Amino acid sequence: MDNGKYVRYTPEQVEALERLYHECPKPSSMRRQQLIRECPILSHIEPKQIKVWFQNRRCREKQRKEASRLQAVNRKLTAMNKLLMEENDRLQKQVSQLVYENSYFRQQTQNATNLATTDTSCESVVTSGQHHLTPQHPPRDASPAGLLSIAEETLAQFLSKATGTAVEWVQMPGMKPGPDSIGIVAISHGCTGVAARACGLVGLEPTRVAEILKDRPSWFRDCRAVDVVNALSTGSGGTIELLYMQLYAPTTLAPARDFWLLRYTSVLEDGSLVVCERSLNNTQNGPSMPPTQHFVRAEMLPSGYLIRPCEGGGSIIHVVDHMDLEPWSVPEVLRPLYESSTLLAQKTTMAALRHLRQVSQEVSQPNVTGWGRRPAALRALSQRLSKGFNEAVNGFADEGWSMLESDGIDDVTVLVNSSPAKMMGVNFSYANGFPSMSNAVLCAKASMLLQNVPPAILLRFLREHRSEWADSGIDAYAAAAVKAGPCSLPMSRAGNFGGQVILPLAHTIEHEEASTSFMEVIKLENMGYREDMLMPGDVFLLQLCSGVDENAVGTCAELIFAPIDASFSDDAPIIPSGFRIIPLDSGMDASSPNRTLDLASALEVGPAGNRASGDLSGRSGCTKSVMTIAFQFAFEMHLQENVASMARQYVRSIIASVQRVALALSPSHFGSHAGFRPPPGTPEAHTLARWICESYRCYLGVELLKNEGSESILKTLWHHSDALMCCSLKTLPVFTFANQAGLDMLETTLVALQDITLEKIFDDNGRKTLYSEFPQIMQQGFMCLQGGICLSSMGRPVSYERAVAWKVLNEEESAHCICFMFINWSFV
């Protein structure tokens, strides 16, 4: 057969080739020759032609996949276009209504002015306002007919919010709708309570969507429980349910919330499925639920889900959450948490869409990920971590928690649970099949107010630099306490946990515009341990990190972890501890004496104090946030007093560490340079700054600093716009100094700078370039690097236009260190 002729294969030959293709899409030449030998029907075909067939087959497969992907994208864009058109129609109706209301109020104002000039009697004013006193909701009874009346009214009000103009919706800051976004997210403007609305596409059928959303504890991390008290069917095929729901408090400074709800599920005439809810209160004369101790009864205004089938599969969903969270019951400084529609949108409304998209991905791609676990199992683990941490923060008495007496200082609250099996849902006394001596759990918790500290950056620092705040002995004790066998209090040891290794368990469980969440396993490396150490080996932590994107508006940041064994099972006891940082809306913020611990005074630097906080911009983020710390320890009951004392001291040491880190990350206010930290003023630092500038002039022939004026070289170098950083001349160079821009680029502090090696900040391509070009520095004294990507200490990519490196010579003209300057850098 000539190479230029087309080869026509028989059906039998195609069947044999297809069979091999499914076994091995890209066979080697030996495998192709083996195929020819094993299949006589292919013996007349040259090996080169078989190779071409496989190439064409792979190309067709790739084209089919690409065509399928494009069809899916096209369907998604079509549905999104329909959604945007509906949103545009709704906005036009809203504009028309606002124009009408504006003209109406103008006319009413003019009439009131005319009335005031003609009749100033008190009687006329009282009479004109009497129409406002009519009850909005006429009383109803608790019969099925009365409940159906409430349900129908709830349905109408919910639909008017979901697709109508009953609430004035404004686009949520930082959210841009698009084919890859979570959807169209909006928050309320000028309505009672807090409200949020989202519209999006999910790849699940409407009935499946409704089933998932009704199971609120499975996706809403702040939901403790939902109990269906009663249910009845309606004549139109709908269902009315009476629900009692409890929500966790986000911090130790506020009580939890509960709701008494009516939920109505029905199908509209166009086939859309609706699940709507509202609170039942005394004014409706319906069934009532008595108040619960330690809970504040909040109100849910008509809310719910409108789910419409989408052409080609999937659903278009409208989510509305509208609540009155009774902000009067919390300290004034925390009221923004209960008056923020943005926070409601992020924690509740968008969480529902994210969970649906995650379940949809798990159905379409049920792949096994880290440690042999499927995505659904990892999601269940993250739920257990969140639930355990929320239980620790709230400390409900019905879960077995009781408070210990204070030691005279009220900054740390200590609770004990003598029945942890109920709390964790496992047989704690026989963990992993062996009897455990730890039969109780102690929790030490505290809350504090942080000022001028970006929550995401602070949390990433706590995640990446555990040795800055954690105690290796406590880590070892916590790990031993959940394992089988006796344990004792931590003591001084010869060895220590020298570092941490982050093992990806499930990178990007969730990743949307306003949320980044992932699970991982932390291995704390045990360095130089001896036989008398409590944990002769590595300590593992299961860790959940969320809200590490500081570009998101008002995102809550969490770092929750629990000690585990290297071969832990899904039903193993998990005792979570961690941090939660929630930003406060500075516009509604106010000082209050009712907080447990106030770090604001410790973080205010310079005479400006709070007044300068409003001038901060960029990476400084919101001005205030509340941070909650909760640490749990398993222990033996007879060691309660010693463990309580240890826990108090440990949490107080963590608070002190957080203060130091927050102070390092918080912008200071001095002179006219708001947002810059003062440079270190030691004589060594001034000498190094002079060496850096002189060496730059020597090797590159130009001045590094321009217009120094009366300021010192060090101060000018510190405020230089480009990132400058020095590294040592060692086999494995580490950073020894950086200016303000360099610290910002590396996302670190001067204290932690020496833990960062030079090769760590470059990606693979950058390291190859660095190794090939590095000898130039030693030979000619400098080198220039083209623009590229490097990494901060937090793992974030940083782009730079170009970089220069040069030898820094001391007084004896010998090499002291190497200085790098990254020009025009920015976070990707």
LINMOMO-V862155 format. One record per residue. RES is the residue in one letter. PHI is phi in radians with two decimals (* if undefined). BURIAL is 1 if it has 16 or more other C-alpha atoms within 10 Angstrom, else 0. D_FIRST is the distance of its C-alpha to the first C-alpha in whole Angstrom. Layout:
res/phi/burial/d_first
RES/PHI/BURIAL/D_FIRST
RES/PHI/BURIAL/D_FIRST
//
This chain:
res/phi/burial/d_first
M/*/0/0
D/-1.26/0/4
N/-1.15/0/6
G/-1.50/0/8
K/-1.61/0/7
Y/-1.37/0/9
V/-1.67/0/8
R/-1.75/0/11
Y/-1.66/0/13
T/-1.36/0/15
P/-0.99/0/19
E/-1.16/0/19
Q/-1.16/1/16
V/-1.09/0/18
E/-1.07/0/21
A/-1.15/0/20
L/-1.16/1/19
E/-1.11/0/22
R/-1.06/0/24
L/-1.21/1/23
Y/-1.08/0/23
H/-1.20/0/27
E/-1.39/0/27
C/-2.62/0/26
P/-1.13/0/24
K/-2.29/1/23
P/-1.28/0/22
S/-1.34/0/22
S/-1.11/0/19
M/-1.14/0/21
R/-1.19/0/22
R/-1.20/1/18
Q/-1.15/1/17
Q/-1.11/0/20
L/-1.08/1/19
I/-1.11/1/16
R/-1.21/0/19
E/-1.37/0/21
C/-2.03/0/19
P/-1.05/0/17
I/-1.21/0/15
L/-1.79/1/13
S/-1.17/0/12
H/-1.57/0/9
I/-1.84/0/8
E/-1.21/0/8
P/-0.98/1/11
K/-1.15/0/11
Q/-1.20/0/9
I/-1.14/1/12
K/-1.05/1/15
V/-1.11/0/14
W/-1.07/1/15
F/-1.15/1/18
Q/-1.08/0/19
N/-1.12/0/18
R/-1.14/1/20
R/-1.16/0/23
C/-1.14/0/23
R/-1.11/0/24
E/-1.08/0/26
K/-1.13/0/28
Q/-1.14/0/28
R/-1.11/0/30
K/-1.11/0/32
E/-1.15/0/33
A/-1.10/0/33
S/-1.12/0/36
R/-1.14/0/38
L/-1.14/0/38
Q/-1.10/0/39
A/-1.12/0/42
V/-1.11/0/43
N/-1.11/0/43
R/-1.08/1/45
K/-1.15/1/48
L/-1.15/0/48
T/-1.09/0/49
A/-1.14/1/52
M/-1.14/1/53
N/-1.09/0/53
K/-1.08/0/55
L/-1.12/1/57
L/-1.17/1/58
M/-1.13/0/59
E/-1.11/0/62
E/-1.14/1/63
N/-1.11/0/63
D/-1.07/0/65
R/-1.13/1/67
L/-1.17/1/68
Q/-1.13/0/69
K/-1.10/0/72
Q/-1.15/1/73
V/-1.09/0/74
S/-1.06/0/75
Q/-1.14/0/78
L/-1.15/0/79
V/-1.10/0/80
Y/-1.12/0/82
E/-1.12/0/83
N/-1.10/0/84
S/-1.16/0/86
Y/-1.13/0/88
F/-1.17/0/89
R/-1.09/0/90
Q/-1.14/0/92
Q/-1.10/0/93
T/-1.12/0/94
Q/-1.16/0/96
N/-1.12/0/98
A/-1.13/0/99
T/-1.13/0/100
N/-1.13/0/102
L/-1.14/0/104
A/-1.15/0/105
T/-1.36/0/107
T/-1.70/0/109
D/-2.48/0/109
T/-1.83/0/109
S/-1.27/0/111
C/-1.17/0/109
E/-1.10/0/109
S/-1.18/0/107
V/-1.17/0/104
V/-1.14/0/104
T/-1.13/0/104
S/-1.20/0/101
G/-1.76/0/99
Q/-1.18/0/100
H/-1.22/0/96
H/-1.41/0/95
L/-1.59/0/96
T/-1.26/0/95
P/-1.13/0/93
Q/-1.28/0/89
H/-2.09/0/88
P/-1.13/0/90
P/-1.06/0/91
R/-2.28/1/89
D/-1.75/0/90
A/-1.59/0/88
S/-1.28/0/87
P/-0.95/0/83
A/-1.15/0/84
G/-1.15/0/85
L/-1.14/1/82
L/-1.11/1/80
S/-1.10/0/82
I/-1.11/1/81
A/-1.11/1/78
E/-1.13/0/77
E/-1.15/0/79
T/-1.08/1/77
L/-1.06/1/74
A/-1.11/0/75
Q/-1.21/1/76
F/-1.12/1/73
L/-1.09/1/71
S/-1.17/0/73
K/-1.49/1/72
A/-1.23/1/68
T/-2.19/1/67
G/-1.89/1/71
T/-2.12/1/73
A/-1.15/0/76
V/-2.15/1/75
E/-1.43/1/74
W/-1.69/1/71
V/-2.19/0/70
Q/-1.08/1/67
M/-1.19/1/67
P/-1.03/0/67
G/1.45/0/63
M/-1.88/1/61
K/-2.07/0/59
P/-1.17/1/57
G/-3.01/0/53
P/-1.12/1/50
D/-1.80/0/50
S/-1.50/0/54
I/-1.25/1/56
G/2.53/1/57
I/-1.73/1/60
V/-2.01/1/63
A/-2.41/1/67
I/-2.15/1/70
S/-1.37/1/74
H/-2.34/0/76
G/1.29/0/80
C/-2.08/0/80
T/-1.15/0/82
G/1.22/1/80
V/-2.09/1/77
A/-2.58/1/73
A/-2.55/1/70
R/-2.46/1/67
A/-2.45/1/63
C/-2.18/1/60
G/-2.77/1/57
L/-2.00/1/54
V/-2.34/1/53
G/-1.56/1/50
L/-2.24/1/52
E/-1.26/1/54
P/-0.96/1/57
T/-1.12/0/59
R/-1.17/0/57
V/-1.07/1/58
A/-1.09/1/62
E/-1.07/0/62
I/-1.19/1/61
L/-1.16/1/63
K/-1.16/1/66
D/-1.46/0/66
R/-1.04/1/67
P/-1.07/1/68
S/-1.33/1/64
W/-2.26/1/63
F/-1.68/1/66
R/-1.10/1/67
D/-1.51/1/71
C/-1.57/1/72
R/-1.42/1/73
A/-2.85/0/74
V/-2.32/1/74
D/-1.92/0/76
V/-1.50/0/76
V/-1.35/0/79
N/-2.73/0/79
A/-2.56/0/77
L/-2.57/0/77
S/-1.68/0/75
T/-1.78/0/76
G/-1.18/0/76
S/-1.56/0/73
G/1.58/0/71
G/-1.49/1/71
T/-2.35/1/72
I/-1.96/1/75
E/-2.19/1/76
L/-1.80/1/78
L/-2.11/1/77
Y/-2.09/1/79
M/-2.17/1/77
Q/-2.11/1/77
L/-2.03/1/76
Y/-1.21/1/76
A/-1.40/1/78
P/-1.30/1/76
T/-2.51/1/78
T/-1.28/1/82
L/-1.60/1/84
A/-2.41/1/83
P/-1.36/1/84
A/-1.29/1/81
R/-2.02/1/80
D/-2.37/1/80
F/-2.39/1/80
W/-2.01/1/81
L/-2.14/1/79
L/-1.96/1/78
R/-2.06/1/74
Y/-2.12/1/73
T/-1.95/1/69
S/-2.66/1/69
V/-2.05/1/66
L/-1.38/0/67
E/-1.12/0/66
D/-1.49/0/63
G/1.59/0/61
S/-1.28/1/62
L/-1.73/1/63
V/-2.18/1/66
V/-2.17/1/68
C/-2.19/1/71
E/-2.43/1/74
R/-2.82/1/77
S/-1.36/1/80
L/-1.73/1/83
N/-2.26/0/87
N/-1.18/0/90
T/-1.16/0/91
Q/-1.57/1/88
N/1.02/0/91
G/-1.64/1/88
P/-1.12/1/87
S/-2.08/0/88
M/-2.15/0/87
P/-1.10/0/89
P/-1.12/0/89
T/-1.90/0/87
Q/-1.09/0/89
H/1.23/0/87
F/-2.13/1/85
V/-1.80/1/85
R/-1.30/1/85
A/-1.70/1/82
E/-2.10/1/81
M/-1.83/1/78
L/-1.39/1/78
P/-0.82/1/76
S/-2.42/1/72
G/2.61/1/69
Y/-2.37/1/65
L/-1.89/1/64
I/-2.10/1/61
R/-2.04/1/58
P/-1.13/1/55
C/-1.87/1/52
E/-1.09/0/50
G/1.49/0/46
G/1.79/0/48
G/1.57/1/51
S/-2.51/1/54
I/-1.78/1/56
I/-2.16/1/59
H/-1.96/1/63
V/-2.00/1/65
V/-2.26/1/69
D/-2.13/1/71
H/-2.45/1/74
M/-2.40/1/77
D/-2.05/1/81
L/-1.58/1/81
E/0.92/1/84
P/-1.14/1/84
W/-1.09/0/88
S/-1.51/0/88
V/-2.09/1/86
P/-0.96/1/87
E/-1.03/1/87
V/-1.16/1/85
L/-1.66/1/82
R/-1.04/1/83
P/-1.01/1/80
L/-1.13/1/78
Y/-1.80/1/79
E/-2.12/1/79
S/-1.85/1/76
S/-1.23/1/73
T/-1.11/1/71
L/-1.12/1/71
L/-1.07/1/71
A/-1.10/1/68
Q/-1.25/1/66
K/-1.45/1/67
T/-2.05/1/67
T/-1.12/1/66
M/-1.24/1/62
A/-1.08/1/62
A/-1.11/1/62
L/-1.19/1/59
R/-1.08/1/57
H/-1.12/1/58
L/-1.09/1/56
R/-1.17/1/53
Q/-1.17/1/53
V/-1.09/1/53
S/-1.07/1/50
Q/-1.16/1/48
E/-1.14/0/49
V/-1.21/0/48
S/-1.42/0/45
Q/-2.32/0/44
P/-1.40/0/46
N/-1.47/0/45
V/-1.43/0/47
T/-1.92/0/48
G/-0.99/1/51
W/1.00/0/52
G/1.24/0/50
R/-1.94/0/52
R/-1.38/1/50
P/-0.97/1/52
A/-1.10/1/54
A/-1.17/0/56
L/-1.16/1/56
R/-1.12/1/58
A/-1.11/0/60
L/-1.12/1/61
S/-1.13/1/62
Q/-1.11/1/64
R/-1.11/1/66
L/-1.09/1/66
S/-1.12/1/67
K/-1.11/1/70
G/-1.10/1/71
F/-1.20/1/72
N/-1.10/1/73
E/-1.10/1/76
A/-1.17/1/77
V/-1.13/1/78
N/-1.51/1/80
G/1.04/1/81
F/-1.24/1/82
A/-1.17/0/85
D/-1.26/0/83
E/-1.68/1/81
G/1.78/1/83
W/-1.41/1/84
S/-2.40/1/87
M/-1.55/0/89
L/-1.56/0/90
E/-1.16/0/93
S/-1.28/0/93
D/-1.58/0/94
G/1.85/0/96
I/-2.08/0/93
D/-1.67/0/91
D/-1.39/1/88
V/-2.14/1/86
T/-1.75/1/86
V/-2.10/1/86
L/-2.18/1/85
V/-2.22/1/84
N/-2.15/1/83
S/-1.57/1/84
S/-2.30/1/81
P/-1.20/1/78
A/-1.07/1/76
K/-1.14/0/77
M/-1.20/1/76
M/-1.68/1/72
G/1.25/0/72
V/-2.34/0/71
N/-1.43/1/73
F/-1.18/1/74
S/-1.26/1/76
Y/-2.23/1/74
A/-1.21/1/71
N/1.01/1/68
G/1.53/0/69
F/-2.14/0/72
P/-1.14/1/76
S/-1.88/1/76
M/-1.37/1/80
S/-1.39/1/79
N/-2.14/1/80
A/-2.69/1/81
V/-2.25/1/80
L/-2.02/1/81
C/-2.19/1/80
A/-1.97/1/82
K/-2.48/1/81
A/-2.78/1/82
S/-2.28/1/81
M/-2.58/1/82
L/-1.84/1/81
L/-1.84/1/79
Q/-2.23/1/80
N/1.05/1/77
V/-2.16/1/74
P/-1.10/1/71
P/-0.99/1/70
A/-1.14/1/67
I/-1.22/1/67
L/-1.07/1/70
L/-1.18/1/68
R/-1.14/1/65
F/-1.14/1/67
L/-1.09/1/69
R/-1.26/1/65
E/-1.42/0/64
H/-2.10/1/67
R/-1.09/0/69
S/-1.15/0/71
E/-1.24/1/73
W/-2.30/1/74
A/-1.55/1/73
D/-1.89/0/75
S/-1.11/1/73
G/-1.15/1/76
I/-1.18/1/76
D/-1.01/1/72
A/-1.15/1/73
Y/-1.12/1/76
A/-1.09/1/74
A/-1.17/1/71
A/-1.24/1/73
A/-1.20/1/75
V/-1.57/1/72
K/-1.56/1/71
A/-1.19/1/73
G/1.88/0/76
P/-1.25/0/79
C/-2.47/1/79
S/-2.41/0/81
L/-1.19/1/82
P/-1.15/1/80
M/-2.44/0/82
S/-1.17/0/82
R/-2.30/0/79
A/-1.26/0/78
G/-1.54/1/74
N/-2.65/1/73
F/-1.49/1/69
G/-1.29/0/68
G/-2.99/0/65
Q/-2.32/1/63
V/-2.12/0/59
I/-1.60/0/58
L/-1.80/1/55
P/-1.13/0/53
L/-1.72/1/54
A/-2.72/1/53
H/-1.14/0/52
T/0.89/1/53
I/-1.02/1/54
E/-2.32/1/55
H/-2.67/1/54
E/-2.34/1/56
E/-1.06/1/58
A/-1.99/1/61
S/-2.71/1/60
T/-2.32/1/58
S/-2.38/1/59
F/-2.70/1/57
M/-1.91/1/58
E/-2.72/1/57
V/-1.95/1/59
I/-1.77/1/61
K/-1.81/1/61
L/-1.52/1/65
E/-1.26/1/64
N/-1.62/1/67
M/-1.86/0/68
G/1.16/0/70
Y/-1.33/1/72
R/-2.10/0/74
E/-1.13/0/75
D/-1.45/0/78
M/-1.33/1/76
L/-1.18/1/75
M/-2.13/1/72
P/-1.31/0/70
G/2.79/1/67
D/-1.53/1/65
V/-1.85/1/66
F/-1.93/1/64
L/-2.20/1/64
L/-1.54/1/62
Q/-2.26/1/63
L/-2.08/1/62
C/-2.18/1/62
S/-2.55/1/62
G/1.29/1/64
V/-1.69/1/62
D/-1.73/1/61
E/-1.29/1/64
N/-1.35/1/63
A/-1.30/1/64
V/-1.48/1/67
G/1.08/1/70
T/-1.40/1/67
C/-1.35/1/69
A/-1.93/1/67
E/-2.36/1/68
L/-2.34/1/67
I/-2.13/1/67
F/-2.51/1/67
A/-2.63/1/68
P/-1.21/1/68
I/-2.45/1/65
D/-1.56/1/64
A/-1.07/0/60
S/-2.06/0/60
F/-1.15/1/62
S/-1.67/0/61
D/-1.16/0/61
D/-1.79/0/64
A/-1.19/1/66
P/-1.12/1/69
I/-2.12/1/68
I/-2.03/1/71
P/-1.36/1/70
S/-2.40/1/72
G/2.68/1/71
F/-2.25/1/72
R/-2.39/1/72
I/-2.14/1/73
I/-2.04/1/73
P/-1.21/1/74
L/-1.84/1/77
D/-1.25/1/77
S/-1.12/0/80
G/-1.17/0/81
M/-1.94/0/83
D/-1.39/1/83
A/-2.73/0/87
S/-1.35/0/89
S/-2.64/0/90
P/-1.41/0/92
N/-1.61/0/91
R/-1.62/1/87
T/-1.22/0/87
L/-2.54/1/86
D/-1.96/1/86
L/-1.60/1/84
A/-1.04/1/85
S/-1.12/0/88
A/-1.29/0/86
L/-1.71/1/83
E/-1.42/1/85
V/-2.09/1/85
G/1.56/0/87
P/-1.23/0/90
A/-1.20/0/88
G/1.04/0/87
N/-1.19/1/86
R/-1.11/0/86
A/-1.45/1/84
S/-1.13/1/81
G/-1.24/0/81
D/-1.53/0/79
L/-1.23/1/77
S/-2.57/0/73
G/1.21/0/69
R/-1.36/1/69
S/-1.22/1/72
G/1.17/1/71
C/-1.26/1/74
T/-1.40/1/78
K/-2.42/1/78
S/-2.66/1/77
V/-1.83/1/78
M/-2.01/1/77
T/-2.01/1/77
I/-2.05/1/77
A/-2.46/1/77
F/-2.17/1/76
Q/-2.00/1/76
F/-2.42/1/77
A/-1.42/1/77
F/-2.73/1/81
E/-1.58/1/83
M/-0.99/1/86
H/-1.27/0/89
L/-1.78/0/87
Q/-0.99/0/87
E/-1.11/0/90
N/-1.18/0/88
V/-1.15/1/85
A/-1.08/1/86
S/-1.12/0/88
M/-1.08/1/85
A/-1.12/1/83
R/-1.06/1/85
Q/-1.12/0/85
Y/-1.16/1/81
V/-1.14/1/81
R/-1.15/1/83
S/-1.17/0/82
I/-1.14/1/78
I/-1.05/1/80
A/-1.11/0/82
S/-1.14/1/78
V/-1.09/1/77
Q/-1.05/1/80
R/-1.14/1/79
V/-1.12/1/75
A/-1.09/1/76
L/-1.15/1/79
A/-1.23/1/76
L/-1.48/1/73
S/-1.41/1/76
P/-1.16/1/77
S/-1.63/1/80
H/-2.22/1/83
F/-2.51/1/84
G/1.03/0/85
S/-1.72/0/83
H/-1.82/0/80
A/-1.16/1/80
G/1.77/1/77
F/-1.82/1/77
R/-1.54/1/78
P/-1.17/0/80
P/-1.26/1/79
P/-1.15/0/80
G/-1.78/0/83
T/-1.28/0/83
P/-1.02/0/84
E/-1.07/0/81
A/-1.15/0/79
H/-1.11/1/81
T/-1.14/0/80
L/-1.10/1/76
A/-1.06/1/76
R/-1.15/1/78
W/-1.08/1/75
I/-1.05/1/72
C/-1.21/1/74
E/-1.15/1/75
S/-1.17/1/71
Y/-1.09/1/69
R/-1.16/0/72
C/-1.20/1/71
Y/-1.55/0/67
L/-1.85/0/66
G/1.36/0/69
V/-2.31/0/70
E/-1.45/0/73
L/-1.34/0/71
L/-1.89/0/74
K/-1.99/0/75
N/0.91/0/79
E/-1.15/0/80
G/1.15/0/84
S/-1.52/0/86
E/-1.31/0/84
S/-1.25/0/83
I/-1.08/1/80
L/-1.10/1/79
K/-1.17/1/79
T/-1.15/1/77
L/-1.11/1/75
W/-1.10/1/75
H/-1.63/1/75
H/-1.04/1/72
S/-1.22/1/69
D/-1.51/1/66
A/-1.40/1/65
L/-1.97/1/67
M/-2.63/1/67
C/-1.87/1/67
C/-2.24/1/66
S/-1.31/1/67
L/-1.64/0/66
K/-2.30/0/65
T/-1.05/0/61
L/-2.07/0/61
P/-1.07/1/63
V/-2.12/1/65
F/-1.37/1/66
T/-2.05/1/70
F/-2.72/1/71
A/-2.68/1/70
N/-1.43/1/71
Q/-1.03/1/72
A/-1.13/1/68
G/-1.14/1/67
L/-1.13/1/68
D/-1.13/1/67
M/-1.17/1/63
L/-1.43/1/63
E/0.94/1/65
T/-2.61/1/68
T/-2.15/1/71
L/-1.09/1/73
V/-1.19/0/74
A/-1.55/1/70
L/-1.08/1/68
Q/-1.27/1/69
D/-1.50/0/66
I/-1.81/1/63
T/-1.58/1/61
L/-1.10/1/60
E/-1.21/1/56
K/-1.21/1/57
I/-1.52/1/57
F/-1.84/1/53
D/-1.42/0/50
D/-1.04/0/47
N/-1.13/0/46
G/-1.11/1/50
R/-1.15/1/51
K/-1.06/0/48
T/-1.10/0/49
L/-1.08/1/53
Y/-1.14/0/52
S/-1.32/0/50
E/-1.67/0/53
F/-1.05/1/56
P/-1.01/0/57
Q/-1.06/0/58
I/-1.10/0/61
M/-1.28/0/62
Q/-1.50/0/61
Q/-1.82/0/62
G/1.64/1/64
F/-2.76/1/62
M/-2.67/1/58
C/-2.10/1/57
L/-1.98/1/54
Q/-1.22/0/52
G/-1.02/1/53
G/-3.00/1/51
I/-2.15/1/52
C/-2.25/1/54
L/-2.15/1/56
S/-1.38/1/60
S/-1.14/1/61
M/-1.58/1/61
G/1.52/0/57
R/-1.46/1/57
P/-1.25/1/54
V/-2.22/1/56
S/-1.68/1/55
Y/-2.44/1/56
E/-1.26/0/56
R/-2.85/1/56
A/-2.42/1/58
V/-2.23/1/61
A/-2.28/1/62
W/-2.59/1/64
K/-1.30/1/67
V/-1.78/1/70
L/-1.68/1/73
N/-1.58/1/76
E/-1.12/0/79
E/-1.49/0/78
E/1.06/0/75
S/-1.84/0/73
A/-1.19/1/70
H/-1.65/1/72
C/-2.88/1/69
I/-2.10/1/66
C/-1.91/1/66
F/-1.92/1/63
M/-2.25/1/63
F/-1.72/1/61
I/-1.75/1/61
N/0.91/0/61
W/-1.60/1/60
S/-2.82/0/60
F/-1.28/0/58
V/-1.37/0/55
//
